[in-house]
Amino acid sequence: MKIAVPDLISNSYFPAEAAVELGFFKAEGLDVSLELIYPVDKTYAALRDGAIDFVGGAAHAAPSAFPGFNGVKLVCAQAQGMYWFLVMRADLKVRRGDIGAVKGRTIGAAPWVDIGLRALLIEAGIDPQRDDVNIAPVPGAAPVPGAVVNFGITAAKALEERKIDGFWANGMGAEVAVRRGAGTIVLDVRRGDGPKRCFNYTAPVIATTDALIARSPDKVAAAVRAIVKTQAALKANFSRATEVGHKLFPPSEAELIAELIRRDLPYYDAALTRDFVAGMTAFARSQGVVKGDVPYERAVATAFMPLWKG
């Protein structure tokens, strides 16, 4: 079986990566390999086309390949809350929480990640068009066939090279930019910055097809158990993240990952709540990703709810 993530050198989808590398899928009887497929709409397209069995990616992007959440199910969360950071160039001296600093600036963001920032700005009273906020692709991160793109690291490099004024990306990219003196964290939505309802715009999840659930519910259940056990293992000893980092990341990022996972542990909860799904689908509707209401039972594989608490 195959699971794919849209960003590899990152804390965003780390439970999925660690479940492979630390043997938790194998312990549940699953032979699962890990792939990087960027950006996230292509990850879900690979799921739709049968090239992979699971996506470890952003919940709100599932309709990119499965309109209206038809044919796909979220089976568990890797963690709670929208998990991207707004980082601005350090020389701009932007204060934490100063959302208005994006006015007149170019902010790099990945496809399908960018709409999270756009909706957040609108929620905060900033109109990207009126206020001249250019939310744009990051130089070097264009999805080119055959190219390997790790978005957060690429964004940090572009910021350091002053090709962009800021970026909206994962915690690894934010950490690298800050440690290099290139960037300052302005917003961390997961930890309370910005409008409160933005927390539920999306979350990192595990998703699969209705077809796989119907054909092999035992395998999907095993995958959910593997993620839950991975979360528990990292909570018990977050330093195990370094072992995974050394297998998957460049040396410098491998040394950073355990600290990033330690910070994320309070959000390690596999549950997909009704409040989350309501908030996520309302956000998706506001961005034209879905039309009309999406019932909780259409988006979430409720049969696996008892497994979320381990």
C-alpha positions as a Markdown table, in Angstrom:
| # | Residue | x | y | z |
|---|---|---|---|---|
| 1 | Met | 0.0 | 0.0 | 0.0 |
| 2 | Lys | 1.1 | 3.6 | -0.5 |
| 3 | Ile | 0.5 | 6.8 | 1.5 |
| 4 | Ala | 1.5 | 10.2 | 0.0 |
| 5 | Val | 2.0 | 13.5 | 1.6 |
| 6 | Pro | 2.3 | 16.9 | -0.2 |
| 7 | Asp | 5.2 | 18.1 | 1.9 |
| 8 | Leu | 7.9 | 15.8 | 3.3 |
| 9 | Ile | 10.5 | 17.9 | 5.2 |
| 10 | Ser | 7.9 | 19.2 | 7.6 |
| 11 | Asn | 6.1 | 18.7 | 10.8 |
| 12 | Ser | 2.7 | 19.0 | 9.1 |
| 13 | Tyr | 2.2 | 15.4 | 8.2 |
| 14 | Phe | 4.7 | 13.9 | 10.5 |
| 15 | Pro | 2.5 | 11.3 | 12.2 |
| 16 | Ala | 1.9 | 9.7 | 8.7 |
| 17 | Glu | 5.6 | 9.8 | 8.0 |
| 18 | Ala | 6.5 | 8.4 | 11.4 |
| 19 | Ala | 3.9 | 5.6 | 11.2 |
| 20 | Val | 5.9 | 4.3 | 8.2 |
| 21 | Glu | 9.4 | 4.9 | 9.4 |
| 22 | Leu | 8.9 | 3.8 | 13.0 |
| 23 | Gly | 7.0 | 0.6 | 11.9 |
| 24 | Phe | 3.6 | 1.3 | 13.3 |
| 25 | Phe | 1.9 | 0.5 | 10.0 |
| 26 | Lys | 3.9 | -2.7 | 9.8 |
| 27 | Ala | 2.9 | -3.6 | 13.4 |
| 28 | Glu | -0.7 | -3.4 | 12.3 |
| 29 | Gly | -0.1 | -5.8 | 9.4 |
| 30 | Leu | 0.2 | -3.2 | 6.7 |
| 31 | Asp | 3.1 | -2.9 | 4.2 |
| 32 | Val | 3.0 | 0.8 | 3.5 |
| 33 | Ser | 5.5 | 3.0 | 1.6 |
| 34 | Leu | 5.7 | 6.7 | 1.7 |
| 35 | Glu | 5.6 | 9.1 | -1.2 |
| 36 | Leu | 5.9 | 12.8 | -1.8 |
| 37 | Ile | 3.3 | 14.2 | -4.3 |
| 38 | Tyr | 3.1 | 18.0 | -4.4 |
| 39 | Pro | 0.9 | 20.0 | -4.4 |
| 40 | Val | -2.0 | 18.7 | -2.4 |
| 41 | Asp | -4.5 | 18.6 | -5.2 |
| 42 | Lys | -2.2 | 16.3 | -7.1 |
| 43 | Thr | -1.9 | 14.1 | -3.9 |
| 44 | Tyr | -5.7 | 13.7 | -3.9 |
| 45 | Ala | -5.8 | 13.2 | -7.6 |
| 46 | Ala | -3.4 | 10.3 | -7.2 |
| 47 | Leu | -5.8 | 8.8 | -4.6 |
| 48 | Arg | -8.7 | 9.2 | -7.0 |
| 49 | Asp | -6.8 | 7.6 | -9.8 |
| 50 | Gly | -5.7 | 4.6 | -7.7 |
| 51 | Ala | -2.0 | 5.4 | -7.7 |
| 52 | Ile | -2.0 | 5.6 | -3.8 |
| 53 | Asp | -4.2 | 4.2 | -1.1 |
| 54 | Phe | -4.1 | 7.0 | 1.5 |
| 55 | Val | -3.5 | 10.7 | 1.6 |
| 56 | Gly | -1.8 | 12.4 | 4.6 |
| 57 | Gly | -2.8 | 16.0 | 3.8 |
| 58 | Ala | -5.0 | 19.0 | 4.3 |
| 59 | Ala | -8.7 | 18.1 | 4.9 |
| 60 | His | -10.1 | 21.0 | 2.9 |
| 61 | Ala | -8.4 | 20.0 | -0.3 |
| 62 | Ala | -10.1 | 16.6 | -0.7 |
| 63 | Pro | -12.8 | 18.1 | -3.0 |
| 64 | Ser | -10.1 | 19.1 | -5.5 |
| 65 | Ala | -10.3 | 15.5 | -6.7 |
| 66 | Phe | -13.6 | 14.4 | -5.1 |
| 67 | Pro | -16.2 | 17.1 | -5.7 |
| 68 | Gly | -18.4 | 17.6 | -2.7 |
| 69 | Phe | -16.5 | 15.0 | -0.7 |
| 70 | Asn | -18.2 | 12.3 | -2.8 |
| 71 | Gly | -16.1 | 9.1 | -3.0 |
| 72 | Val | -13.6 | 10.1 | -0.3 |
| 73 | Lys | -13.6 | 9.9 | 3.5 |
| 74 | Leu | -11.5 | 11.5 | 6.2 |
| 75 | Val | -10.6 | 8.6 | 8.5 |
| 76 | Cys | -8.7 | 10.4 | 11.3 |
| 77 | Ala | -6.8 | 13.5 | 12.1 |
| 78 | Gln | -3.0 | 13.6 | 12.3 |
| 79 | Ala | -3.4 | 16.7 | 14.5 |
| 80 | Gln | -5.9 | 19.5 | 15.2 |
| 81 | Gly | -6.1 | 22.9 | 13.7 |
| 82 | Met | -4.9 | 24.9 | 10.7 |
| 83 | Tyr | -1.2 | 24.4 | 10.9 |
| 84 | Trp | 0.5 | 27.1 | 8.7 |
| 85 | Phe | 2.4 | 30.2 | 9.8 |
| 86 | Leu | 2.6 | 33.7 | 8.4 |
| 87 | Val | 6.3 | 34.6 | 8.3 |
| 88 | Met | 7.5 | 38.0 | 7.2 |
| 89 | Arg | 11.0 | 39.2 | 6.3 |
| 90 | Ala | 12.9 | 40.1 | 9.5 |
| 91 | Asp | 14.0 | 43.4 | 8.1 |
| 92 | Leu | 10.4 | 44.6 | 7.9 |
| 93 | Lys | 10.3 | 44.4 | 11.7 |
| 94 | Val | 6.6 | 43.2 | 11.9 |
| 95 | Arg | 5.2 | 42.6 | 15.3 |
| 96 | Arg | 3.5 | 39.3 | 16.2 |
| 97 | Gly | -0.2 | 39.5 | 15.4 |
| 98 | Asp | 0.1 | 42.5 | 13.0 |
| 99 | Ile | -1.9 | 41.0 | 10.1 |
| 100 | Gly | -2.1 | 44.4 | 8.4 |
| 101 | Ala | 1.6 | 44.1 | 7.6 |
| 102 | Val | 0.7 | 42.1 | 4.5 |
| 103 | Lys | -0.8 | 45.1 | 2.8 |
| 104 | Gly | 1.2 | 46.0 | -0.3 |
| 105 | Arg | 3.4 | 42.9 | 0.1 |
| 106 | Thr | 4.0 | 39.7 | -1.8 |
| 107 | Ile | 3.3 | 36.6 | 0.2 |
| 108 | Gly | 4.3 | 33.2 | -1.1 |
| 109 | Ala | 1.9 | 30.2 | -0.6 |
| 110 | Ala | 1.4 | 26.8 | -2.1 |
| 111 | Pro | -1.7 | 25.9 | -4.2 |
| 112 | Trp | -4.7 | 25.1 | -1.9 |
| 113 | Val | -2.7 | 26.4 | 1.1 |
| 114 | Asp | -3.1 | 29.9 | -0.3 |
| 115 | Ile | -6.9 | 30.0 | 0.1 |
| 116 | Gly | -6.4 | 29.5 | 3.9 |
| 117 | Leu | -4.5 | 32.8 | 4.0 |
| 118 | Arg | -6.9 | 34.5 | 1.7 |
| 119 | Ala | -9.9 | 33.6 | 3.9 |
| 120 | Leu | -8.0 | 34.5 | 7.1 |
| 121 | Leu | -7.3 | 38.0 | 5.7 |
| 122 | Ile | -10.9 | 38.5 | 4.7 |
| 123 | Glu | -12.0 | 37.4 | 8.1 |
| 124 | Ala | -9.6 | 40.0 | 9.6 |
| 125 | Gly | -11.0 | 42.8 | 7.4 |
| 126 | Ile | -8.3 | 42.8 | 4.8 |
| 127 | Asp | -9.3 | 42.5 | 1.2 |
| 128 | Pro | -6.3 | 41.1 | -0.8 |
| 129 | Gln | -7.4 | 43.0 | -4.0 |
| 130 | Arg | -8.2 | 46.3 | -2.3 |
| 131 | Asp | -5.2 | 46.2 | 0.0 |
| 132 | Asp | -2.7 | 45.1 | -2.7 |
| 133 | Val | -1.8 | 41.8 | -1.1 |
| 134 | Asn | -0.2 | 39.6 | -3.7 |
| 135 | Ile | -0.6 | 36.0 | -2.6 |
| 136 | Ala | 1.6 | 34.2 | -5.1 |
| 137 | Pro | 3.6 | 31.0 | -5.9 |
| 138 | Val | 7.0 | 30.9 | -4.3 |
| 139 | Pro | 9.9 | 31.1 | -6.8 |
| 140 | Gly | 11.3 | 27.6 | -7.2 |
| 141 | Ala | 8.2 | 25.8 | -5.9 |
| 142 | Ala | 6.2 | 25.5 | -9.1 |
| 143 | Pro | 4.9 | 22.0 | -9.5 |
| 144 | Val | 7.0 | 20.8 | -12.4 |
| 145 | Pro | 6.7 | 17.2 | -13.6 |
| 146 | Gly | 9.6 | 15.1 | -12.1 |
| 147 | Ala | 10.7 | 17.9 | -9.7 |
| 148 | Val | 10.8 | 17.3 | -5.9 |
| 149 | Val | 9.4 | 20.2 | -4.0 |
| 150 | Asn | 9.4 | 20.6 | -0.2 |
| 151 | Phe | 7.5 | 23.8 | 0.0 |
| 152 | Gly | 8.3 | 25.2 | 3.5 |
| 153 | Ile | 12.1 | 24.8 | 2.9 |
| 154 | Thr | 11.8 | 26.4 | -0.6 |
| 155 | Ala | 9.8 | 29.3 | 0.9 |
| 156 | Ala | 12.4 | 29.9 | 3.6 |
| 157 | Lys | 15.1 | 30.1 | 1.0 |
| 158 | Ala | 13.1 | 32.5 | -1.2 |
| 159 | Leu | 12.5 | 34.7 | 1.8 |
| 160 | Glu | 16.2 | 34.7 | 2.7 |
| 161 | Glu | 16.9 | 35.7 | -0.9 |
| 162 | Arg | 14.4 | 38.5 | -0.7 |
| 163 | Lys | 12.3 | 37.1 | -3.6 |
| 164 | Ile | 9.2 | 37.4 | -1.5 |
| 165 | Asp | 8.1 | 39.6 | 1.5 |
| 166 | Gly | 6.6 | 36.8 | 3.5 |
| 167 | Phe | 5.3 | 33.3 | 3.2 |
| 168 | Trp | 2.4 | 31.2 | 4.5 |
| 169 | Ala | 3.7 | 27.7 | 5.1 |
| 170 | Asn | 4.6 | 24.9 | 7.5 |
| 171 | Gly | 6.4 | 25.0 | 10.8 |
| 172 | Met | 9.6 | 23.7 | 9.4 |
| 173 | Gly | 9.8 | 26.5 | 6.9 |
| 174 | Ala | 9.0 | 29.0 | 9.7 |
| 175 | Glu | 11.6 | 27.6 | 12.0 |
| 176 | Val | 14.3 | 27.6 | 9.3 |
| 177 | Ala | 13.6 | 31.2 | 8.3 |
| 178 | Val | 13.6 | 32.4 | 12.0 |
| 179 | Arg | 16.9 | 30.5 | 12.8 |
| 180 | Arg | 18.6 | 31.9 | 9.8 |
| 181 | Gly | 17.5 | 35.4 | 10.8 |
| 182 | Ala | 15.6 | 35.8 | 7.6 |
| 183 | Gly | 12.1 | 35.8 | 9.0 |
| 184 | Thr | 9.8 | 36.7 | 11.9 |
| 185 | Ile | 6.7 | 34.7 | 12.8 |
| 186 | Val | 3.6 | 37.0 | 12.6 |
| 187 | Leu | 0.8 | 34.5 | 12.8 |
| 188 | Asp | 0.5 | 31.0 | 14.3 |
| 189 | Val | -3.2 | 30.3 | 14.0 |
| 190 | Arg | -3.0 | 26.9 | 15.8 |
| 191 | Arg | -1.7 | 28.7 | 18.9 |
| 192 | Gly | -4.3 | 31.5 | 18.9 |
| 193 | Asp | -3.1 | 34.2 | 16.5 |
| 194 | Gly | -5.6 | 35.7 | 14.1 |
| 195 | Pro | -9.4 | 35.3 | 14.0 |
| 196 | Lys | -10.6 | 32.3 | 16.1 |
| 197 | Arg | -12.7 | 30.6 | 13.5 |
| 198 | Cys | -9.7 | 30.1 | 11.3 |
| 199 | Phe | -8.5 | 27.3 | 13.6 |
| 200 | Asn | -11.0 | 25.0 | 11.9 |
| 201 | Tyr | -10.4 | 26.0 | 8.3 |
| 202 | Thr | -8.4 | 22.8 | 7.9 |
| 203 | Ala | -6.3 | 20.2 | 9.6 |
| 204 | Pro | -3.8 | 17.5 | 8.6 |
| 205 | Val | -5.8 | 14.3 | 8.1 |
| 206 | Ile | -5.6 | 10.8 | 6.7 |
| 207 | Ala | -8.0 | 10.2 | 3.9 |
| 208 | Thr | -8.9 | 7.3 | 1.6 |
| 209 | Thr | -11.6 | 6.3 | -0.9 |
| 210 | Asp | -15.0 | 5.0 | -0.2 |
| 211 | Ala | -14.0 | 2.1 | -2.5 |
| 212 | Leu | -11.1 | 1.0 | -0.2 |
| 213 | Ile | -13.3 | 1.3 | 2.9 |
| 214 | Ala | -15.9 | -0.9 | 1.3 |
| 215 | Arg | -13.4 | -3.4 | -0.1 |
| 216 | Ser | -11.0 | -3.6 | 2.9 |
| 217 | Pro | -12.4 | -1.9 | 6.0 |
| 218 | Asp | -9.9 | -4.0 | 8.1 |
| 219 | Lys | -7.0 | -2.4 | 6.4 |
| 220 | Val | -8.4 | 1.1 | 6.9 |
| 221 | Ala | -9.0 | 0.4 | 10.5 |
| 222 | Ala | -5.4 | -0.8 | 10.8 |
| 223 | Ala | -4.2 | 2.4 | 9.3 |
| 224 | Val | -6.2 | 4.5 | 11.8 |
| 225 | Arg | -4.8 | 2.4 | 14.7 |
| 226 | Ala | -1.3 | 2.9 | 13.4 |
| 227 | Ile | -1.7 | 6.7 | 13.3 |
| 228 | Val | -3.2 | 6.8 | 16.8 |
| 229 | Lys | -0.3 | 4.6 | 18.1 |
| 230 | Thr | 2.2 | 6.9 | 16.4 |
| 231 | Gln | 0.7 | 9.9 | 18.1 |
| 232 | Ala | 0.9 | 8.2 | 21.4 |
| 233 | Ala | 4.5 | 7.1 | 20.9 |
| 234 | Leu | 5.6 | 10.6 | 20.0 |
| 235 | Lys | 3.8 | 12.0 | 23.1 |
| 236 | Ala | 5.6 | 9.4 | 25.2 |
| 237 | Asn | 9.0 | 10.3 | 23.7 |
| 238 | Phe | 9.1 | 13.1 | 21.1 |
| 239 | Ser | 12.9 | 12.6 | 20.6 |
| 240 | Arg | 11.9 | 9.6 | 18.4 |
| 241 | Ala | 11.1 | 12.2 | 15.8 |
| 242 | Thr | 14.9 | 12.7 | 15.3 |
| 243 | Glu | 15.2 | 9.0 | 14.2 |
| 244 | Val | 12.6 | 9.6 | 11.5 |
| 245 | Gly | 14.2 | 12.9 | 10.5 |
| 246 | His | 17.5 | 11.3 | 9.9 |
| 247 | Lys | 15.8 | 8.8 | 7.6 |
| 248 | Leu | 13.9 | 11.4 | 5.6 |
| 249 | Phe | 15.3 | 14.9 | 6.0 |
| 250 | Pro | 18.6 | 16.7 | 5.3 |
| 251 | Pro | 20.8 | 16.8 | 8.4 |
| 252 | Ser | 20.0 | 20.3 | 9.5 |
| 253 | Glu | 16.3 | 19.8 | 9.4 |
| 254 | Ala | 16.6 | 16.4 | 11.0 |
| 255 | Glu | 18.1 | 18.1 | 14.1 |
| 256 | Leu | 15.1 | 20.5 | 14.2 |
| 257 | Ile | 12.2 | 18.1 | 13.9 |
| 258 | Ala | 12.0 | 16.8 | 17.5 |
| 259 | Glu | 11.5 | 20.3 | 18.9 |
| 260 | Leu | 8.8 | 21.1 | 16.3 |
| 261 | Ile | 7.0 | 17.9 | 17.2 |
| 262 | Arg | 7.3 | 18.7 | 21.0 |
| 263 | Arg | 5.4 | 21.9 | 20.3 |
| 264 | Asp | 2.8 | 20.1 | 18.3 |
| 265 | Leu | 2.0 | 17.4 | 20.8 |
| 266 | Pro | -0.9 | 19.3 | 22.5 |
| 267 | Tyr | -2.7 | 19.1 | 19.1 |
| 268 | Tyr | -2.1 | 15.4 | 18.5 |
| 269 | Asp | -5.6 | 14.0 | 18.6 |
| 270 | Ala | -7.0 | 11.8 | 15.9 |
| 271 | Ala | -10.7 | 12.9 | 16.4 |
| 272 | Leu | -12.6 | 14.6 | 13.6 |
| 273 | Thr | -15.3 | 16.5 | 15.4 |
| 274 | Arg | -18.5 | 17.8 | 14.1 |
| 275 | Asp | -17.4 | 21.4 | 15.0 |
| 276 | Phe | -14.3 | 20.9 | 12.9 |
| 277 | Val | -16.1 | 19.5 | 9.9 |
| 278 | Ala | -18.7 | 22.3 | 10.1 |
| 279 | Gly | -15.9 | 24.9 | 10.2 |
| 280 | Met | -13.8 | 23.3 | 7.5 |
| 281 | Thr | -16.7 | 22.9 | 5.1 |
| 282 | Ala | -18.0 | 26.4 | 5.7 |
| 283 | Phe | -14.5 | 27.7 | 4.8 |
| 284 | Ala | -14.4 | 25.5 | 1.8 |
| 285 | Arg | -17.8 | 26.8 | 0.7 |
| 286 | Ser | -16.6 | 30.4 | 1.1 |
| 287 | Gln | -13.8 | 29.7 | -1.2 |
| 288 | Gly | -15.9 | 28.0 | -3.8 |
| 289 | Val | -14.3 | 24.6 | -3.1 |
| 290 | Val | -17.7 | 23.0 | -2.3 |
| 291 | Lys | -21.3 | 24.0 | -3.0 |
| 292 | Gly | -24.0 | 23.7 | -0.4 |
| 293 | Asp | -23.9 | 21.8 | 2.9 |
| 294 | Val | -21.6 | 18.8 | 3.3 |
| 295 | Pro | -23.1 | 16.4 | 5.9 |
| 296 | Tyr | -20.6 | 15.2 | 8.5 |
| 297 | Glu | -21.3 | 11.6 | 7.5 |
| 298 | Arg | -20.3 | 12.3 | 3.9 |
| 299 | Ala | -17.0 | 13.7 | 4.8 |
| 300 | Val | -16.0 | 11.5 | 7.7 |
| 301 | Ala | -15.8 | 7.7 | 7.9 |
| 302 | Thr | -17.7 | 7.4 | 11.2 |
| 303 | Ala | -17.2 | 3.6 | 11.5 |
| 304 | Phe | -13.6 | 4.4 | 12.7 |
| 305 | Met | -14.6 | 6.8 | 15.4 |
| 306 | Pro | -14.1 | 4.3 | 18.2 |
| 307 | Leu | -10.5 | 3.9 | 17.2 |
| 308 | Trp | -9.6 | 7.6 | 17.5 |
| 309 | Lys | -8.9 | 7.4 | 21.3 |
| 310 | Gly | -6.7 | 4.3 | 21.1 |
